Amino acid sequence: MALSVLFSVAAFSQTVLTSLDGSRVDVEGQKGKVVVLAVGAAWLPLSSKQAEFTNALAKKYAGKNVVIYFIATDSASAKSKNFADNEMLRKFALTNKLNVPLLRDSDGAATLKKFKIDQVPSFVILDKNGSVAGEQFGGITTDAKYDVTVPIAKVIDRLL
């Protein structure tokens, strides 16, 4: 399970993310792979539903040229009302059985600004060249009738 890897946003303007163990990931630089970013927050109740959708997508596209990340926009500042430390994020990932790497946008705004995300939780898809592929997918609800993985899968399948 990918829970052991938490990332912080280091130089996110270049989309290079650094893990706590020093590993670096360039989200937009994964040429030849479709990248799905599930952008949420541990404090947001709908992010649990988003984690469910994220896990379903990870299962569906396992072994294919698709990489999926959950990006937590929780603030790293203890003074923020949206604060979550790394342990809180680990607990969120464990509680929701998140089976993809958890990335951290520690100021809560870099990811939103970079990918022009207007609501959280949302999904953003990057094509095989690292460019945003279409509109973001938001509007996640607890309504069992709406499965956001269906339109996301259509975009992923088209890009593969």
Secondary structure, DSSP 8 states (H G I E B T S, - for coil): -GGG-BEEESSGGGTEEEETTS-EEEGGG-TTSEEEEEEE-TT-THHHHHHHHHHHHHHHTTTSSEEEEEEE--BS-TTSTTB--HHHHHHHHHHTT--S-EEE-TTSSHHHHHTT--SSSEEEEE-TTS-B-S--B----S-TT--THHHHHHHHHHH-
